[in-house]
Amino acid sequence: MRDLLAIRDFRLLFVGQAMSNWGDGLTTITLLILTQRLTGSVSAVAGTAIAVALPQLLLGMLAGVYVDRWDRRKVMIGSDIARGLLVVGFVFVGSADRLWLLYGIAFLQAAVGTFFNPAKGALIPRVVGSGNLLAANSMMETSRVVFSLLGTAAAGVWAGVGDVLWPIFVADAITFIASAAFEWRITTPSRAERSSEEPSRVLAEMVSGIRAATSNRILVGILVGAGVLMFGIGAVNVLLVPFVVGELGVSESWFGALEASQVVSMVASGAVITAVAARVDPTRVVSAALVAIGVVIAAISLVTTPWQLMIVLFAVGWTVTPLQASVSTLVQSEVPDEMRGRIGSALGTIIGSANVASMALAGLVAAVVGTRGVFVLSGGIAVLAGMLTVWLFRGASRTVREAPAAA
């Protein structure tokens, strides 16, 4: 960890993202709480979640093409500034008849965000070099999870004690601008090296990215595992807020404690994976984490008090950071630099598509089998995702691509 933080550009990226992740945590849960307050409708809450997830489905692959064409650092800066301006618009959503405005801004903000994550994922190998990828991704993922959860906790406490939510959106806007300021100071070359030929058409580049992904057994395993997982747990993201407020019958202020319960285990698991990064196989981490997530998600069906839910979420935290860090590392090491934006976007598109489908079905399935039944089904689907990756990874050989490290 100390060696990574000694790299100036990684340090700038790490600190900027920590601030932005805190802001994201503030807004993500606040939008769901605001929708719940204005409408009291599970369908409306699902609509908010879908508005955030839909742009990745519609624009993800296209964004990846341009990320591979443009300077990745400038893409990140522009994305942060645009999202910082857009998030202020949520301040003007104060009644149910303005829910259309909330949906519209959420969609636009997420659309701009489809450019950011593949750009960041493509930049990290250039900043830290190929030998430090798993440790760097673990640190970034730990930071993302911890600061997002701290933001969620802060938003939950604020929502529980006050009626006014607009200051949360202003705070998030400030974090976006601060993140852009840190990214501006990064000096690592961030434009992908491309052939001297004229750029091919967008569609052709999208197709070449898809072919590259489907020709690699490890990448296929990642795409299938992630897609199946999100088809299972997307519904959980929609139903958790109504479950806590409705079935468990507790105040919104509990969200701070519930989300915070994951922080300790996520930090611990992130520290462990960072320390042993050189000695673990990311493919095995992915398969084991998917199965573990499934078992724990199914256990939510047995919860009857918020204290029990805290224990379950604590268990979830041990799986999330290693899973995300390992997935990022495999994608970055298996994909050439000039295609990292497209493959990263392909992964995001599959996750987004499965997430939207799961969220859209959440209310319908819950009406048939109940909310607790949905948790059991979601857990079973996640276990299936883990089993599929075991089969797809079997016999596959890993490729480690060199990446220029920061000076």
Contacts in CASP RR format, 6 or more apart in sequence:
PFRMAT RR
TARGET T0000
AUTHOR 0000-0000-0000
METHOD contacts of the structure
MODEL  1
MRDLLAIRDFRLLFVGQAMSNWGDGLTTITLLILTQRLTGSVSAVAGTAI
AVALPQLLLGMLAGVYVDRWDRRKVMIGSDIARGLLVVGFVFVGSADRLW
LLYGIAFLQAAVGTFFNPAKGALIPRVVGSGNLLAANSMMETSRVVFSLL
GTAAAGVWAGVGDVLWPIFVADAITFIASAAFEWRITTPSRAERSSEEPS
RVLAEMVSGIRAATSNRILVGILVGAGVLMFGIGAVNVLLVPFVVGELGV
SESWFGALEASQVVSMVASGAVITAVAARVDPTRVVSAALVAIGVVIAAI
SLVTTPWQLMIVLFAVGWTVTPLQASVSTLVQSEVPDEMRGRIGSALGTI
IGSANVASMALAGLVAAVVGTRGVFVLSGGIAVLAGMLTVWLFRGASRTV
REAPAAA
1 135 0 8 1.000
1 139 0 8 1.000
1 274 0 8 1.000
3 132 0 8 1.000
4 10 0 8 1.000
4 128 0 8 1.000
4 132 0 8 1.000
4 135 0 8 1.000
4 136 0 8 1.000
4 139 0 8 1.000
5 11 0 8 1.000
5 14 0 8 1.000
7 127 0 8 1.000
7 128 0 8 1.000
7 405 0 8 1.000
7 406 0 8 1.000
8 187 0 8 1.000
8 406 0 8 1.000
9 127 0 8 1.000
9 186 0 8 1.000
9 187 0 8 1.000
9 188 0 8 1.000
9 406 0 8 1.000
10 124 0 8 1.000
10 127 0 8 1.000
10 128 0 8 1.000
10 136 0 8 1.000
10 406 0 8 1.000
12 182 0 8 1.000
12 183 0 8 1.000
12 185 0 8 1.000
12 186 0 8 1.000
13 120 0 8 1.000
13 123 0 8 1.000
13 124 0 8 1.000
13 127 0 8 1.000
13 140 0 8 1.000
13 182 0 8 1.000
13 183 0 8 1.000
13 186 0 8 1.000
14 139 0 8 1.000
14 140 0 8 1.000
14 143 0 8 1.000
15 182 0 8 1.000
16 178 0 8 1.000
16 179 0 8 1.000
16 182 0 8 1.000
16 183 0 8 1.000
17 120 0 8 1.000
17 140 0 8 1.000
17 143 0 8 1.000
17 144 0 8 1.000
17 179 0 8 1.000
18 143 0 8 1.000
18 147 0 8 1.000
19 147 0 8 1.000
19 175 0 8 1.000
19 178 0 8 1.000
19 179 0 8 1.000
19 182 0 8 1.000
20 80 0 8 1.000
20 175 0 8 1.000
20 176 0 8 1.000
20 178 0 8 1.000
20 179 0 8 1.000
21 143 0 8 1.000
21 144 0 8 1.000
21 146 0 8 1.000
21 147 0 8 1.000
21 148 0 8 1.000
22 147 0 8 1.000
22 148 0 8 1.000
22 150 0 8 1.000
22 151 0 8 1.000
22 154 0 8 1.000
22 175 0 8 1.000
23 147 0 8 1.000
23 148 0 8 1.000
23 151 0 8 1.000
23 171 0 8 1.000
23 172 0 8 1.000
23 175 0 8 1.000
23 176 0 8 1.000
24 148 0 8 1.000
24 151 0 8 1.000
24 172 0 8 1.000
24 175 0 8 1.000
25 147 0 8 1.000
25 148 0 8 1.000
25 149 0 8 1.000
25 150 0 8 1.000
25 151 0 8 1.000
25 152 0 8 1.000
25 155 0 8 1.000
26 151 0 8 1.000
26 152 0 8 1.000
26 154 0 8 1.000
26 155 0 8 1.000
26 168 0 8 1.000
26 169 0 8 1.000
26 171 0 8 1.000
26 172 0 8 1.000
27 87 0 8 1.000
27 90 0 8 1.000
27 155 0 8 1.000
27 168 0 8 1.000
27 169 0 8 1.000
27 172 0 8 1.000
28 52 0 8 1.000
28 148 0 8 1.000
28 152 0 8 1.000
29 151 0 8 1.000
29 152 0 8 1.000
29 155 0 8 1.000
29 156 0 8 1.000
29 159 0 8 1.000
29 241 0 8 1.000
29 255 0 8 1.000
29 259 0 8 1.000
30 155 0 8 1.000
30 156 0 8 1.000
30 159 0 8 1.000
30 165 0 8 1.000
30 168 0 8 1.000
30 169 0 8 1.000
31 48 0 8 1.000
31 52 0 8 1.000
31 90 0 8 1.000
31 102 0 8 1.000
31 106 0 8 1.000
32 45 0 8 1.000
32 48 0 8 1.000
32 49 0 8 1.000
32 241 0 8 1.000
33 155 0 8 1.000
33 156 0 8 1.000
33 159 0 8 1.000
33 165 0 8 1.000
33 241 0 8 1.000
33 252 0 8 1.000
33 255 0 8 1.000
34 90 0 8 1.000
34 93 0 8 1.000
34 94 0 8 1.000
34 102 0 8 1.000
34 165 0 8 1.000
35 41 0 8 1.000
35 44 0 8 1.000
35 45 0 8 1.000
35 47 0 8 1.000
35 48 0 8 1.000
35 99 0 8 1.000
35 102 0 8 1.000
36 44 0 8 1.000
36 45 0 8 1.000
36 241 0 8 1.000
36 242 0 8 1.000
36 245 0 8 1.000
38 44 0 8 1.000
38 93 0 8 1.000
38 94 0 8 1.000
38 95 0 8 1.000
38 96 0 8 1.000
38 99 0 8 1.000
39 45 0 8 1.000
39 96 0 8 1.000
39 99 0 8 1.000
42 238 0 8 1.000
42 239 0 8 1.000
42 242 0 8 1.000
42 362 0 8 1.000
42 363 0 8 1.000
42 366 0 8 1.000
43 363 0 8 1.000
44 99 0 8 1.000
45 238 0 8 1.000
45 241 0 8 1.000
45 242 0 8 1.000
46 238 0 8 1.000
46 359 0 8 1.000
46 360 0 8 1.000
46 362 0 8 1.000
46 363 0 8 1.000
47 103 0 8 1.000
47 359 0 8 1.000
48 102 0 8 1.000
48 103 0 8 1.000
48 106 0 8 1.000
49 237 0 8 1.000
49 238 0 8 1.000
49 359 0 8 1.000
50 356 0 8 1.000
50 359 0 8 1.000
50 360 0 8 1.000
51 102 0 8 1.000
51 103 0 8 1.000
51 104 0 8 1.000
51 106 0 8 1.000
51 107 0 8 1.000
51 110 0 8 1.000
52 106 0 8 1.000
52 107 0 8 1.000
52 109 0 8 1.000
52 110 0 8 1.000
53 110 0 8 1.000
53 352 0 8 1.000
53 355 0 8 1.000
53 356 0 8 1.000
53 359 0 8 1.000
54 107 0 8 1.000
54 110 0 8 1.000
54 356 0 8 1.000
55 107 0 8 1.000
55 110 0 8 1.000
55 111 0 8 1.000
55 113 0 8 1.000
55 114 0 8 1.000
56 110 0 8 1.000
56 114 0 8 1.000
56 348 0 8 1.000
56 349 0 8 1.000
56 351 0 8 1.000
56 352 0 8 1.000
56 353 0 8 1.000
57 349 0 8 1.000
57 352 0 8 1.000
57 353 0 8 1.000
57 356 0 8 1.000
58 111 0 8 1.000
59 111 0 8 1.000
59 114 0 8 1.000
60 114 0 8 1.000
60 345 0 8 1.000
60 348 0 8 1.000
60 349 0 8 1.000
61 206 0 8 1.000
61 210 0 8 1.000
61 342 0 8 1.000
61 345 0 8 1.000
61 346 0 8 1.000
61 349 0 8 1.000
62 202 0 8 1.000
62 206 0 8 1.000
62 345 0 8 1.000
63 114 0 8 1.000
63 115 0 8 1.000
63 118 0 8 1.000
63 345 0 8 1.000
64 114 0 8 1.000
64 115 0 8 1.000
64 118 0 8 1.000
64 341 0 8 1.000
64 342 0 8 1.000
64 344 0 8 1.000
64 345 0 8 1.000
65 202 0 8 1.000
65 205 0 8 1.000
65 206 0 8 1.000
65 342 0 8 1.000
65 345 0 8 1.000
66 75 0 8 1.000
66 115 0 8 1.000
67 75 0 8 1.000
67 115 0 8 1.000
67 118 0 8 1.000
67 119 0 8 1.000
67 122 0 8 1.000
67 341 0 8 1.000
67 342 0 8 1.000
67 345 0 8 1.000
68 122 0 8 1.000
68 192 0 8 1.000
68 194 0 8 1.000
68 205 0 8 1.000
68 338 0 8 1.000
68 339 0 8 1.000
68 340 0 8 1.000
68 341 0 8 1.000
68 342 0 8 1.000
69 192 0 8 1.000
69 194 0 8 1.000
69 199 0 8 1.000
70 191 0 8 1.000
71 190 0 8 1.000
71 191 0 8 1.000
72 119 0 8 1.000
72 120 0 8 1.000
72 122 0 8 1.000
72 123 0 8 1.000
72 190 0 8 1.000
72 191 0 8 1.000
72 192 0 8 1.000
73 119 0 8 1.000
73 123 0 8 1.000
73 183 0 8 1.000
73 186 0 8 1.000
73 188 0 8 1.000
73 190 0 8 1.000
74 190 0 8 1.000
75 115 0 8 1.000
75 116 0 8 1.000
75 119 0 8 1.000
76 116 0 8 1.000
76 119 0 8 1.000
76 120 0 8 1.000
76 123 0 8 1.000
76 180 0 8 1.000
76 183 0 8 1.000
77 180 0 8 1.000
77 183 0 8 1.000
77 184 0 8 1.000
78 180 0 8 1.000
79 112 0 8 1.000
79 113 0 8 1.000
79 115 0 8 1.000
79 116 0 8 1.000
79 119 0 8 1.000
80 116 0 8 1.000
80 176 0 8 1.000
80 177 0 8 1.000
80 179 0 8 1.000
80 180 0 8 1.000
80 183 0 8 1.000
81 176 0 8 1.000
81 177 0 8 1.000
81 180 0 8 1.000
82 112 0 8 1.000
83 109 0 8 1.000
83 112 0 8 1.000
83 113 0 8 1.000
83 116 0 8 1.000
83 176 0 8 1.000
84 172 0 8 1.000
84 173 0 8 1.000
84 176 0 8 1.000
84 177 0 8 1.000
85 173 0 8 1.000
86 105 0 8 1.000
86 108 0 8 1.000
86 109 0 8 1.000
86 112 0 8 1.000
87 105 0 8 1.000
87 109 0 8 1.000
87 169 0 8 1.000
87 172 0 8 1.000
87 173 0 8 1.000
87 176 0 8 1.000
88 169 0 8 1.000
88 170 0 8 1.000
88 173 0 8 1.000
89 101 0 8 1.000
89 105 0 8 1.000
89 169 0 8 1.000
90 102 0 8 1.000
90 105 0 8 1.000
90 166 0 8 1.000
90 169 0 8 1.000
91 166 0 8 1.000
91 169 0 8 1.000
91 170 0 8 1.000
92 98 0 8 1.000
92 101 0 8 1.000
93 99 0 8 1.000
93 101 0 8 1.000
93 102 0 8 1.000
93 105 0 8 1.000
114 345 0 8 1.000
117 344 0 8 1.000
117 348 0 8 1.000
118 340 0 8 1.000
118 341 0 8 1.000
118 342 0 8 1.000
118 344 0 8 1.000
118 345 0 8 1.000
118 348 0 8 1.000
119 341 0 8 1.000
121 328 0 8 1.000
121 331 0 8 1.000
121 332 0 8 1.000
121 340 0 8 1.000
121 341 0 8 1.000
121 344 0 8 1.000
122 190 0 8 1.000
122 192 0 8 1.000
122 332 0 8 1.000
122 337 0 8 1.000
122 340 0 8 1.000
122 341 0 8 1.000
122 344 0 8 1.000
123 186 0 8 1.000
123 188 0 8 1.000
123 190 0 8 1.000
124 133 0 8 1.000
124 136 0 8 1.000
124 137 0 8 1.000
124 140 0 8 1.000
124 328 0 8 1.000
124 332 0 8 1.000
125 133 0 8 1.000
125 332 0 8 1.000
125 333 0 8 1.000
125 337 0 8 1.000
125 340 0 8 1.000
125 401 0 8 1.000
125 403 0 8 1.000
126 188 0 8 1.000
126 189 0 8 1.000
126 190 0 8 1.000
126 337 0 8 1.000
126 403 0 8 1.000
126 404 0 8 1.000
126 405 0 8 1.000
126 406 0 8 1.000
127 136 0 8 1.000
127 186 0 8 1.000
127 188 0 8 1.000
127 405 0 8 1.000
127 406 0 8 1.000
128 136 0 8 1.000
128 403 0 8 1.000
128 405 0 8 1.000
128 406 0 8 1.000
129 402 0 8 1.000
129 403 0 8 1.000
129 404 0 8 1.000
129 405 0 8 1.000
129 406 0 8 1.000
130 333 0 8 1.000
130 400 0 8 1.000
130 401 0 8 1.000
130 402 0 8 1.000
130 403 0 8 1.000
131 400 0 8 1.000
132 405 0 8 1.000
133 328 0 8 1.000
133 329 0 8 1.000
133 332 0 8 1.000
133 333 0 8 1.000
134 273 0 8 1.000
134 277 0 8 1.000
134 278 0 8 1.000
134 280 0 8 1.000
134 282 0 8 1.000
134 325 0 8 1.000
134 326 0 8 1.000
134 329 0 8 1.000
135 274 0 8 1.000
135 277 0 8 1.000
135 278 0 8 1.000
137 324 0 8 1.000
137 325 0 8 1.000
137 326 0 8 1.000
137 328 0 8 1.000
137 329 0 8 1.000
137 332 0 8 1.000
138 270 0 8 1.000
138 273 0 8 1.000
138 274 0 8 1.000
138 277 0 8 1.000
138 321 0 8 1.000
138 322 0 8 1.000
138 325 0 8 1.000
139 270 0 8 1.000
139 274 0 8 1.000
140 325 0 8 1.000
140 328 0 8 1.000
141 270 0 8 1.000
141 320 0 8 1.000
141 321 0 8 1.000
141 324 0 8 1.000
141 325 0 8 1.000
141 328 0 8 1.000
142 266 0 8 1.000
142 267 0 8 1.000
142 269 0 8 1.000
142 270 0 8 1.000
142 271 0 8 1.000
142 274 0 8 1.000
142 321 0 8 1.000
142 325 0 8 1.000
144 324 0 8 1.000
145 262 0 8 1.000
145 263 0 8 1.000
145 266 0 8 1.000
145 317 0 8 1.000
145 320 0 8 1.000
145 321 0 8 1.000
145 324 0 8 1.000
146 263 0 8 1.000
146 266 0 8 1.000
146 267 0 8 1.000
149 259 0 8 1.000
149 260 0 8 1.000
149 262 0 8 1.000
149 263 0 8 1.000
149 266 0 8 1.000
150 260 0 8 1.000
150 263 0 8 1.000
152 255 0 8 1.000
152 256 0 8 1.000
152 259 0 8 1.000
153 255 0 8 1.000
153 256 0 8 1.000
153 257 0 8 1.000
153 259 0 8 1.000
153 260 0 8 1.000
154 256 0 8 1.000
155 168 0 8 1.000
155 255 0 8 1.000
155 256 0 8 1.000
156 252 0 8 1.000
156 253 0 8 1.000
156 255 0 8 1.000
156 256 0 8 1.000
157 253 0 8 1.000
157 256 0 8 1.000
158 165 0 8 1.000
158 167 0 8 1.000
158 168 0 8 1.000
159 165 0 8 1.000
159 252 0 8 1.000
159 253 0 8 1.000
159 255 0 8 1.000
160 251 0 8 1.000
160 252 0 8 1.000
160 253 0 8 1.000
161 253 0 8 1.000
188 406 0 8 1.000
189 404 0 8 1.000
192 337 0 8 1.000
192 338 0 8 1.000
192 340 0 8 1.000
193 337 0 8 1.000
193 338 0 8 1.000
194 338 0 8 1.000
199 205 0 8 1.000
200 208 0 8 1.000
205 342 0 8 1.000
206 342 0 8 1.000
208 339 0 8 1.000
208 342 0 8 1.000
209 339 0 8 1.000
209 342 0 8 1.000
209 343 0 8 1.000
209 346 0 8 1.000
210 346 0 8 1.000
212 219 0 8 1.000
212 335 0 8 1.000
212 339 0 8 1.000
212 342 0 8 1.000
212 343 0 8 1.000
213 219 0 8 1.000
213 220 0 8 1.000
213 223 0 8 1.000
213 343 0 8 1.000
213 346 0 8 1.000
214 220 0 8 1.000
216 334 0 8 1.000
216 399 0 8 1.000
217 392 0 8 1.000
217 393 0 8 1.000
217 395 0 8 1.000
217 396 0 8 1.000
218 283 0 8 1.000
218 330 0 8 1.000
218 334 0 8 1.000
218 392 0 8 1.000
218 393 0 8 1.000
218 396 0 8 1.000
218 398 0 8 1.000
219 330 0 8 1.000
219 331 0 8 1.000
219 334 0 8 1.000
219 335 0 8 1.000
219 343 0 8 1.000
220 392 0 8 1.000
221 388 0 8 1.000
221 389 0 8 1.000
221 392 0 8 1.000
221 393 0 8 1.000
222 286 0 8 1.000
222 327 0 8 1.000
222 330 0 8 1.000
222 331 0 8 1.000
222 347 0 8 1.000
222 389 0 8 1.000
223 346 0 8 1.000
223 347 0 8 1.000
223 350 0 8 1.000
224 385 0 8 1.000
224 388 0 8 1.000
224 389 0 8 1.000
224 392 0 8 1.000
225 286 0 8 1.000
225 290 0 8 1.000
225 385 0 8 1.000
225 386 0 8 1.000
225 388 0 8 1.000
225 389 0 8 1.000
226 327 0 8 1.000
226 347 0 8 1.000
226 348 0 8 1.000
226 350 0 8 1.000
226 351 0 8 1.000
226 354 0 8 1.000
226 385 0 8 1.000
227 350 0 8 1.000
227 351 0 8 1.000
227 353 0 8 1.000
227 354 0 8 1.000
227 385 0 8 1.000
228 354 0 8 1.000
228 381 0 8 1.000
228 382 0 8 1.000
228 384 0 8 1.000
228 385 0 8 1.000
228 386 0 8 1.000
228 388 0 8 1.000
229 290 0 8 1.000
229 293 0 8 1.000
229 354 0 8 1.000
229 381 0 8 1.000
229 382 0 8 1.000
229 385 0 8 1.000
229 386 0 8 1.000
230 350 0 8 1.000
230 351 0 8 1.000
230 352 0 8 1.000
230 354 0 8 1.000
230 355 0 8 1.000
230 358 0 8 1.000
231 354 0 8 1.000
231 355 0 8 1.000
231 357 0 8 1.000
231 358 0 8 1.000
231 381 0 8 1.000
232 354 0 8 1.000
232 358 0 8 1.000
232 377 0 8 1.000
232 378 0 8 1.000
232 379 0 8 1.000
232 380 0 8 1.000
232 381 0 8 1.000
232 382 0 8 1.000
233 293 0 8 1.000
233 297 0 8 1.000
233 358 0 8 1.000
233 378 0 8 1.000
233 379 0 8 1.000
233 381 0 8 1.000
233 382 0 8 1.000
234 354 0 8 1.000
234 355 0 8 1.000
234 358 0 8 1.000
234 359 0 8 1.000
234 362 0 8 1.000
234 378 0 8 1.000
235 358 0 8 1.000
235 359 0 8 1.000
235 361 0 8 1.000
235 362 0 8 1.000
235 363 0 8 1.000
235 365 0 8 1.000
235 366 0 8 1.000
235 374 0 8 1.000
235 377 0 8 1.000
235 378 0 8 1.000
236 297 0 8 1.000
236 300 0 8 1.000
236 374 0 8 1.000
236 375 0 8 1.000
236 378 0 8 1.000
237 355 0 8 1.000
237 359 0 8 1.000
238 358 0 8 1.000
238 359 0 8 1.000
238 362 0 8 1.000
238 363 0 8 1.000
239 362 0 8 1.000
239 363 0 8 1.000
239 366 0 8 1.000
239 371 0 8 1.000
239 374 0 8 1.000
239 375 0 8 1.000
241 255 0 8 1.000
242 371 0 8 1.000
243 300 0 8 1.000
243 371 0 8 1.000
244 250 0 8 1.000
244 254 0 8 1.000
244 255 0 8 1.000
244 258 0 8 1.000
244 306 0 8 1.000
244 309 0 8 1.000
245 251 0 8 1.000
245 252 0 8 1.000
247 371 0 8 1.000
248 303 0 8 1.000
248 304 0 8 1.000
248 305 0 8 1.000
248 306 0 8 1.000
248 309 0 8 1.000
250 306 0 8 1.000
254 306 0 8 1.000
257 306 0 8 1.000
257 310 0 8 1.000
258 306 0 8 1.000
258 309 0 8 1.000
258 310 0 8 1.000
258 313 0 8 1.000
259 313 0 8 1.000
261 310 0 8 1.000
261 311 0 8 1.000
261 313 0 8 1.000
261 314 0 8 1.000
262 313 0 8 1.000
262 314 0 8 1.000
262 316 0 8 1.000
262 317 0 8 1.000
262 320 0 8 1.000
264 314 0 8 1.000
265 314 0 8 1.000
265 315 0 8 1.000
265 316 0 8 1.000
265 317 0 8 1.000
265 318 0 8 1.000
266 317 0 8 1.000
266 318 0 8 1.000
266 320 0 8 1.000
266 321 0 8 1.000
268 318 0 8 1.000
269 317 0 8 1.000
269 318 0 8 1.000
269 319 0 8 1.000
269 320 0 8 1.000
269 321 0 8 1.000
269 322 0 8 1.000
270 321 0 8 1.000
270 322 0 8 1.000
270 325 0 8 1.000
272 322 0 8 1.000
273 280 0 8 1.000
273 285 0 8 1.000
273 321 0 8 1.000
273 322 0 8 1.000
273 325 0 8 1.000
273 326 0 8 1.000
282 325 0 8 1.000
282 326 0 8 1.000
282 327 0 8 1.000
282 329 0 8 1.000
282 330 0 8 1.000
283 326 0 8 1.000
283 330 0 8 1.000
283 389 0 8 1.000
283 393 0 8 1.000
283 396 0 8 1.000
283 398 0 8 1.000
285 322 0 8 1.000
285 323 0 8 1.000
285 326 0 8 1.000
286 323 0 8 1.000
286 326 0 8 1.000
286 327 0 8 1.000
286 330 0 8 1.000
286 386 0 8 1.000
286 389 0 8 1.000
286 393 0 8 1.000
287 386 0 8 1.000
287 387 0 8 1.000
287 389 0 8 1.000
287 390 0 8 1.000
287 393 0 8 1.000
289 319 0 8 1.000
289 320 0 8 1.000
289 322 0 8 1.000
289 323 0 8 1.000
289 326 0 8 1.000
290 323 0 8 1.000
290 382 0 8 1.000
290 383 0 8 1.000
290 385 0 8 1.000
290 386 0 8 1.000
290 389 0 8 1.000
291 382 0 8 1.000
291 383 0 8 1.000
291 386 0 8 1.000
291 387 0 8 1.000
292 318 0 8 1.000
292 319 0 8 1.000
293 316 0 8 1.000
293 319 0 8 1.000
293 320 0 8 1.000
293 323 0 8 1.000
293 379 0 8 1.000
293 382 0 8 1.000
294 378 0 8 1.000
294 379 0 8 1.000
294 380 0 8 1.000
294 381 0 8 1.000
294 382 0 8 1.000
294 383 0 8 1.000
295 379 0 8 1.000
295 383 0 8 1.000
296 312 0 8 1.000
296 315 0 8 1.000
296 316 0 8 1.000
296 319 0 8 1.000
297 316 0 8 1.000
297 375 0 8 1.000
297 378 0 8 1.000
297 379 0 8 1.000
297 380 0 8 1.000
297 382 0 8 1.000
298 375 0 8 1.000
298 376 0 8 1.000
298 378 0 8 1.000
298 379 0 8 1.000
298 380 0 8 1.000
299 312 0 8 1.000
299 315 0 8 1.000
300 309 0 8 1.000
300 312 0 8 1.000
300 372 0 8 1.000
300 375 0 8 1.000
301 372 0 8 1.000
301 373 0 8 1.000
301 375 0 8 1.000
301 376 0 8 1.000
302 308 0 8 1.000
303 309 0 8 1.000
303 312 0 8 1.000
327 347 0 8 1.000
330 398 0 8 1.000
331 340 0 8 1.000
331 343 0 8 1.000
331 344 0 8 1.000
331 347 0 8 1.000
332 340 0 8 1.000
332 403 0 8 1.000
333 398 0 8 1.000
333 399 0 8 1.000
333 400 0 8 1.000
333 401 0 8 1.000
334 398 0 8 1.000
334 399 0 8 1.000
334 401 0 8 1.000
335 343 0 8 1.000
335 344 0 8 1.000
335 401 0 8 1.000
336 401 0 8 1.000
337 401 0 8 1.000
337 403 0 8 1.000
358 378 0 8 1.000
362 374 0 8 1.000
365 374 0 8 1.000
365 377 0 8 1.000
366 373 0 8 1.000
366 374 0 8 1.000
369 377 0 8 1.000
END
